[in-house]
Amino acid sequence: MDKPTALSIFESLSSATRLDVYRLLVKTGPEGLVAGEIGAALEVPPTNLSFHLKALAHAGLVSVAQEGRFQRYRANMPLMVDLIAYLTAECCAGHPEQCAGVTEAGACVDAACGSARAMQ
């Protein structure tokens, strides 16, 4: 990934609504959601949602597939992984042993990981 691509992704996610949409789609995984389901889950009116979904698709963060009358949106997981790799490519100045636990910190879901989350 190059810097202009990363900047485009960050610009797209700088909207609270688009960030919420993307996180919801990441949560649902490969099944994705149709636009109406996204709007209902996030309480976003259809006209506003359409604008945000178009911006996410333009940035490559989501894919869209026509299913009859509906459009199903899915998070572009490979792009997300590429972005994470871009951000962490030079983690700890080439000393990966110093980065132990960095990837696990993001996966914490219980109180035992509170200190790891506080560092994020």
MDTraj code that builds the backbone (N, CA, C; nanometers):
import mdtraj as md
import numpy as np

residues = "MET ASP LYS PRO THR ALA LEU SER ILE PHE GLU SER LEU SER SER ALA THR ARG LEU ASP VAL TYR ARG LEU LEU VAL LYS THR GLY PRO GLU GLY LEU VAL ALA GLY GLU ILE GLY ALA ALA LEU GLU VAL PRO PRO THR ASN LEU SER PHE HIS LEU LYS ALA LEU ALA HIS ALA GLY LEU VAL SER VAL ALA GLN GLU GLY ARG PHE GLN ARG TYR ARG ALA ASN MET PRO LEU MET VAL ASP LEU ILE ALA TYR LEU THR ALA GLU CYS CYS ALA GLY HIS PRO GLU GLN CYS ALA GLY VAL THR GLU ALA GLY ALA CYS VAL ASP ALA ALA CYS GLY SER ALA ARG ALA MET GLN".split()
xyz = np.array([
    [0.0858, -0.1175, 0.0000],
    [0.0000, 0.0000, 0.0000],
    [0.0898, 0.1230, 0.0000],
    [0.0438, 0.2248, -0.0694],
    [0.1208, 0.3483, -0.0718],
    [0.0497, 0.4549, 0.0122],
    [0.1227, 0.5622, 0.0370],
    [0.0713, 0.6690, 0.1224],
    [-0.0580, 0.7317, 0.0696],
    [-0.0683, 0.7634, -0.0615],
    [-0.1936, 0.8215, -0.1103],
    [-0.3156, 0.7302, -0.0885],
    [-0.2963, 0.6005, -0.1037],
    [-0.4069, 0.5066, -0.0797],
    [-0.4467, 0.5083, 0.0667],
    [-0.3486, 0.5045, 0.1556],
    [-0.3780, 0.5089, 0.2991],
    [-0.4498, 0.6387, 0.3349],
    [-0.4055, 0.7493, 0.2795],
    [-0.4711, 0.8775, 0.3068],
    [-0.6160, 0.8780, 0.2586],
    [-0.6407, 0.8207, 0.1429],
    [-0.7770, 0.8124, 0.0902],
    [-0.8664, 0.7315, 0.1841],
    [-0.8140, 0.6237, 0.2364],
    [-0.8903, 0.5399, 0.3294],
    [-0.9200, 0.6174, 0.4567],
    [-0.8192, 0.6822, 0.5117],
    [-0.8403, 0.7584, 0.6355],
    [-0.9373, 0.8738, 0.6144],
    [-0.9290, 0.9397, 0.4998],
    [-1.0233, 1.0483, 0.4712],
    [-1.1657, 0.9950, 0.4662],
    [-1.1834, 0.8794, 0.4052],
    [-1.3164, 0.8205, 0.3964],
    [-1.3702, 0.7830, 0.5337],
    [-1.2835, 0.7328, 0.6200],
    [-1.3263, 0.6895, 0.7532],
    [-1.3324, 0.8045, 0.8539],
    [-1.2994, 0.9258, 0.8111],
    [-1.3004, 1.0387, 0.9045],
    [-1.4425, 1.0863, 0.9365],
    [-1.5409, 1.0340, 0.8666],
    [-1.6815, 1.0621, 0.8971],
    [-1.7294, 0.9602, 1.0003],
    [-1.7939, 1.0084, 1.1046],
    [-1.8433, 0.9177, 1.2098],
    [-1.9399, 0.8149, 1.1527],
    [-2.0260, 0.8576, 1.0622],
    [-2.1234, 0.7643, 1.0039],
    [-2.0538, 0.6583, 0.9206],
    [-1.9580, 0.6998, 0.8378],
    [-1.8872, 0.6014, 0.7553],
    [-1.8057, 0.5060, 0.8410],
    [-1.7452, 0.5564, 0.9464],
    [-1.6710, 0.4682, 1.0364],
    [-1.7655, 0.3665, 1.1006],
    [-1.8828, 0.4110, 1.1436],
    [-1.9817, 0.3191, 1.2027],
    [-2.0265, 0.2143, 1.1019],
    [-2.0510, 0.2563, 0.9783],
    [-2.0929, 0.1632, 0.8732],
    [-1.9834, 0.0601, 0.8498],
    [-1.8610, 0.1067, 0.8349],
    [-1.7509, 0.0144, 0.8068],
    [-1.7314, -0.0849, 0.9212],
    [-1.7347, -0.0364, 1.0442],
    [-1.7173, -0.1258, 1.1589],
    [-1.8308, -0.2282, 1.1659],
    [-1.9518, -0.1873, 1.1332],
    [-2.0644, -0.2805, 1.1315],
    [-2.0429, -0.3878, 1.0252],
    [-1.9962, -0.3465, 0.9082],
    [-1.9721, -0.4438, 0.8017],
    [-1.8572, -0.5386, 0.8352],
    [-1.7555, -0.4877, 0.9014],
    [-1.6461, -0.5749, 0.9461],
    [-1.7010, -0.6774, 1.0455],
    [-1.7868, -0.6314, 1.1333],
    [-1.8463, -0.7198, 1.2351],
    [-1.9292, -0.8307, 1.1710],
    [-2.0021, -0.7995, 1.0649],
    [-2.0881, -0.9003, 1.0031],
    [-2.0107, -0.9981, 0.9164],
    [-1.8876, -0.9651, 0.8812],
    [-1.8040, -1.0576, 0.8048],
    [-1.8452, -1.0698, 0.6596],
    [-1.8127, -1.1838, 0.5982],
    [-1.8328, -1.1996, 0.4542],
    [-1.9787, -1.1950, 0.4099],
    [-2.0719, -1.2188, 0.5008],
    [-2.2137, -1.2140, 0.4648],
    [-2.2555, -1.0727, 0.4260],
    [-2.2003, -0.9734, 0.4929],
    [-2.2358, -0.8353, 0.4652],
    [-2.3790, -0.8048, 0.5026],
    [-2.4256, -0.6897, 0.4607],
    [-2.5624, -0.6461, 0.4890],
    [-2.6175, -0.5701, 0.3696],
    [-2.7499, -0.5746, 0.3538],
    [-2.8118, -0.4897, 0.2521],
    [-2.8274, -0.3511, 0.3133],
    [-2.8409, -0.2526, 0.2266],
    [-2.8438, -0.1130, 0.2712],
    [-2.9502, -0.0891, 0.3775],
    [-3.0679, -0.1463, 0.3621],
    [-3.1749, -0.1267, 0.4602],
    [-3.1385, -0.1777, 0.5977],
    [-3.0664, -0.2888, 0.6025],
    [-3.0228, -0.3441, 0.7314],
    [-2.9208, -0.2519, 0.7982],
    [-2.8318, -0.1965, 0.7178],
    [-2.7320, -0.1037, 0.7715],
    [-2.8015, 0.0199, 0.8275],
    [-2.8924, 0.0758, 0.7492],
    [-2.9651, 0.1945, 0.7914],
    [-3.0436, 0.1711, 0.9191],
    [-3.1098, 0.0562, 0.9283],
    [-3.1880, 0.0249, 1.0476],
    [-3.0980, 0.0068, 1.1694],
    [-2.9870, -0.0617, 1.1509],
    [-2.8961, -0.0880, 1.2629],
    [-2.8342, 0.0405, 1.3169],
    [-2.8059, 0.1344, 1.2276],
    [-2.7372, 0.2575, 1.2680],
    [-2.8297, 0.3785, 1.2761],
    [-2.9566, 0.3567, 1.2449],
    [-3.0553, 0.4654, 1.2469],
    [-3.0119, 0.5825, 1.1588],
    [-2.9736, 0.5484, 1.0357],
    [-2.9320, 0.6489, 0.9370],
    [-3.0366, 0.6504, 0.8255],
    [-3.0901, 0.7674, 0.7922],
    [-3.1896, 0.7765, 0.6848],
    [-3.1319, 0.7289, 0.5516],
    [-3.2154, 0.6690, 0.4662],
    [-3.1672, 0.6134, 0.3387],
    [-3.0884, 0.7111, 0.2522],
    [-3.1310, 0.8362, 0.2433],
    [-3.0582, 0.9306, 0.1574],
    [-2.9178, 0.9584, 0.2115],
    [-2.9062, 0.9720, 0.3416],
    [-2.7736, 0.9931, 0.4021],
    [-2.6881, 0.8681, 0.3869],
    [-2.7484, 0.7532, 0.4102],
    [-2.6736, 0.6277, 0.4025],
    [-2.6190, 0.6055, 0.2628],
    [-2.6999, 0.6335, 0.1624],
    [-2.6568, 0.6160, 0.0242],
    [-2.5308, 0.6973, -0.0051],
    [-2.5286, 0.8211, 0.0418],
    [-2.4130, 0.9088, 0.0238],
    [-2.2882, 0.8467, 0.0886],
    [-2.3018, 0.7973, 0.2108],
    [-2.1871, 0.7416, 0.2831],
    [-2.1408, 0.6089, 0.2226],
    [-2.2351, 0.5254, 0.1809],
    [-2.1976, 0.3982, 0.1191],
    [-2.1235, 0.4212, -0.0124],
    [-2.1662, 0.5217, -0.0867],
    [-2.0988, 0.5540, -0.2127],
    [-1.9546, 0.5984, -0.1857],
    [-1.9344, 0.6781, -0.0827],
    [-1.7992, 0.7240, -0.0479],
    [-1.7114, 0.6066, -0.0049],
    [-1.7669, 0.5153, 0.0724],
    [-1.6901, 0.3976, 0.1153],
    [-1.6547, 0.3085, -0.0031],
    [-1.7486, 0.2917, -0.0942],
    [-1.7228, 0.2107, -0.2131],
    [-1.6172, 0.2777, -0.3016],
    [-1.6252, 0.4093, -0.3155],
    [-1.5277, 0.4828, -0.3968],
    [-1.3863, 0.4675, -0.3393],
    [-1.3740, 0.4636, -0.2080],
    [-1.2431, 0.4460, -0.1439],
    [-1.1971, 0.3003, -0.1457],
    [-1.2846, 0.2102, -0.1899],
    [-1.2485, 0.0688, -0.1960],
    [-1.2687, -0.0053, -0.0655],
    [-1.3256, 0.0613, 0.0332],
    [-1.3445, -0.0006, 0.1644],
    [-1.4581, -0.1013, 0.1673],
    [-1.5543, -0.0856, 0.0786],
    [-1.6646, -0.1807, 0.0705],
    [-1.6864, -0.2209, -0.0742],
    [-1.7403, -0.3404, -0.0903],
    [-1.7844, -0.3851, -0.2219],
    [-1.9355, -0.3914, -0.2185],
    [-1.9954, -0.3830, -0.3333],
    [-2.1410, -0.3871, -0.3418],
    [-2.1804, -0.4862, -0.4505],
    [-2.2820, -0.5674, -0.4200],
    [-2.3328, -0.6650, -0.5164],
    [-2.4844, -0.6519, -0.5233],
    [-2.5351, -0.6498, -0.6436],
    [-2.6793, -0.6403, -0.6641],
    [-2.7428, -0.7758, -0.6336],
    [-2.8476, -0.7742, -0.5524],
    [-2.9244, -0.8952, -0.5205],
    [-3.0715, -0.8628, -0.5408],
    [-3.1184, -0.8831, -0.6621],
    [-3.2563, -0.8469, -0.6933],
    [-3.2741, -0.6967, -0.6819],
    [-3.3660, -0.6544, -0.5958],
    [-3.3902, -0.5113, -0.5759],
    [-3.2930, -0.4494, -0.4769],
    [-3.2142, -0.5303, -0.4106],
    [-3.1289, -0.4824, -0.3021],
    [-2.9823, -0.4826, -0.3413],
    [-2.9062, -0.4023, -0.2691],
    [-2.7612, -0.4030, -0.2850],
    [-2.7004, -0.4486, -0.1533],
    [-2.6141, -0.5496, -0.1632],
    [-2.5481, -0.6031, -0.0442],
    [-2.4073, -0.5459, -0.0376],
    [-2.3731, -0.4938, 0.0791],
    [-2.2424, -0.4327, 0.1021],
    [-2.1588, -0.5222, 0.1912],
    [-2.0309, -0.5321, 0.1581],
    [-1.9363, -0.6117, 0.2362],
    [-1.8086, -0.5306, 0.2574],
    [-1.7508, -0.5439, 0.3745],
    [-1.6228, -0.4784, 0.4016],
    [-1.5137, -0.5445, 0.3180],
    [-1.4230, -0.4641, 0.2669],
    [-1.3080, -0.5145, 0.1920],
    [-1.2009, -0.5522, 0.2941],
    [-1.2093, -0.6748, 0.3436],
    [-1.1189, -0.7203, 0.4490],
    [-0.9719, -0.7219, 0.4041],
    [-0.9407, -0.7665, 0.2811],
    [-0.7999, -0.7622, 0.2402],
    [-0.7422, -0.6206, 0.2437],
    [-0.8220, -0.5203, 0.2082],
    [-0.7731, -0.3826, 0.2136],
    [-0.7470, -0.3413, 0.3579],
    [-0.8349, -0.3827, 0.4495],
    [-0.8147, -0.3514, 0.5913],
    [-0.6845, -0.4144, 0.6419],
    [-0.6600, -0.5389, 0.6024],
    [-0.5367, -0.6068, 0.6430],
    [-0.4151, -0.5356, 0.5839],
    [-0.4258, -0.4933, 0.4573],
    [-0.3158, -0.4187, 0.3945],
    [-0.2883, -0.2877, 0.4677],
    [-0.3951, -0.2188, 0.5098],
    [-0.3783, -0.0931, 0.5822],
    [-0.3090, -0.1172, 0.7163],
    [-0.3501, -0.2208, 0.7858],
    [-0.2854, -0.2534, 0.9138],
    [-0.1382, -0.2865, 0.8909],
    [-0.1097, -0.3622, 0.7859],
    [0.0297, -0.3959, 0.7539],
    [0.1094, -0.2695, 0.7213],
    [0.0485, -0.1776, 0.6481],
    [0.1150, -0.0510, 0.6150],
    [0.1474, 0.0271, 0.7420],
    [0.0524, 0.0320, 0.8341],
    [0.0721, 0.1072, 0.9581],
    [0.1767, 0.0442, 1.0494],
    [0.1900, -0.0857, 1.0420],
    [0.2798, -0.1548, 1.1350],
    [0.4065, -0.2080, 1.0684],
    [0.4292, -0.1733, 0.9429],
    [0.5428, -0.2270, 0.8673],
    [0.6767, -0.2021, 0.9351],
    [0.6916, -0.0909, 1.0003],
    [0.8190, -0.0593, 1.0631],
    [0.8066, -0.0563, 1.2146],
    [0.7177, -0.1391, 1.2647],
    [0.6929, -0.1453, 1.4082],
    [0.8230, -0.1717, 1.4843],
    [0.8459, -0.0937, 1.5836],
    [0.9615, -0.1089, 1.6728],
    [1.0943, -0.1029, 1.5979],
    [1.0993, -0.0209, 1.4942],
    [1.2224, 0.0063, 1.4194],
    [1.2964, -0.1203, 1.3761],
    [1.2209, -0.2182, 1.3272],
    [1.2833, -0.3399, 1.2777],
    [1.3190, -0.4411, 1.3849],
    [1.2709, -0.4222, 1.5044],
    [1.2948, -0.5172, 1.6134],
    [1.1608, -0.5756, 1.6576],
    [1.1100, -0.6734, 1.5821],
    [0.9762, -0.7257, 1.6103],
    [0.9604, -0.7842, 1.7500],
    [1.0697, -0.8287, 1.8102],
    [1.0600, -0.8830, 1.9470],
    [1.0123, -0.7772, 2.0465],
    [1.0356, -0.6491, 2.0166],
    [0.9891, -0.5414, 2.1035],
    [0.8400, -0.5146, 2.0867],
    [0.7829, -0.5663, 1.9797],
    [0.6411, -0.5433, 1.9507],
    [0.5539, -0.6568, 2.0018],
    [0.6095, -0.7483, 2.0765],
    [0.5316, -0.8612, 2.1274],
    [0.4069, -0.8111, 2.1973],
    [0.2958, -0.8694, 2.1632],
    [0.1697, -0.8322, 2.2261],
    [0.0933, -0.7232, 2.1543],
    [0.1534, -0.6570, 2.0558],
    [0.0839, -0.5485, 1.9866],
    [-0.0389, -0.6026, 1.9142],
    [-0.0231, -0.7124, 1.8411],
    [-0.1375, -0.7660, 1.7681],
    [-0.2408, -0.8249, 1.8624],
    [-0.1974, -0.8810, 1.9718],
    [-0.2919, -0.9380, 2.0665],
    [-0.3703, -0.8299, 2.1399],
    [-0.3127, -0.7109, 2.1571],
    [-0.3794, -0.6038, 2.2303],
    [-0.5109, -0.5652, 2.1643],
    [-0.5147, -0.5660, 2.0321],
    [-0.6372, -0.5311, 1.9616],
    [-0.7447, -0.6369, 1.9734],
    [-0.7060, -0.7586, 2.0079],
    [-0.8023, -0.8676, 2.0168],
    [-0.8602, -0.8828, 2.1567],
    [-0.8168, -0.8040, 2.2513],
    [-0.8646, -0.8167, 2.3883],
    [-1.0123, -0.7839, 2.3982],
    [-1.0837, -0.8673, 2.4704],
    [-1.2267, -0.8432, 2.4860],
    [-1.2709, -0.8463, 2.6315],
    [-1.1788, -0.8709, 2.7212],
    [-1.2214, -0.8775, 2.8615],
    [-1.1396, -0.7813, 2.9476],
    [-1.1748, -0.7727, 3.0741],
    [-1.1117, -0.6774, 3.1647],
    [-0.9644, -0.7058, 3.1844],
    [-0.9210, -0.8287, 3.1619],
    [-0.7807, -0.8634, 3.1810],
    [-0.6906, -0.7867, 3.0856],
    [-0.7467, -0.7361, 2.9776],
    [-0.6678, -0.6640, 2.8782],
    [-0.6782, -0.5135, 2.8956],
    [-0.7300, -0.4674, 3.0045],
    [-0.7497, -0.3248, 3.0261],
    [-0.6240, -0.2430, 3.0078],
    [-0.5111, -0.2929, 3.0572],
    [-0.3887, -0.2150, 3.0442],
    [-0.3430, -0.2084, 2.8989],
    [-0.3646, -0.3152, 2.8235],
    [-0.3275, -0.3136, 2.6825],
    [-0.4147, -0.2142, 2.6071],
    [-0.5426, -0.2089, 2.6385],
    [-0.6319, -0.1157, 2.5705],
    [-0.5980, 0.0286, 2.6060],
    [-0.5537, 0.0514, 2.7281],
    [-0.5211, 0.1870, 2.7707],
    [-0.4047, 0.2422, 2.6893],
    [-0.3162, 0.1546, 2.6415],
    [-0.2015, 0.1984, 2.5628],
    [-0.2417, 0.2346, 2.4212],
    [-0.3575, 0.1890, 2.3737],
    [-0.3976, 0.2135, 2.2357],
    [-0.4432, 0.3546, 2.2143],
])
top = md.Topology()
chain = top.add_chain()
for i, resn in enumerate(residues, 1):
    res = top.add_residue(resn, chain, resSeq=i)
    for name in ("N", "CA", "C"):
        top.add_atom(name, md.element.get_by_symbol(name[0]), res)
traj = md.Trajectory(xyz[None], top)
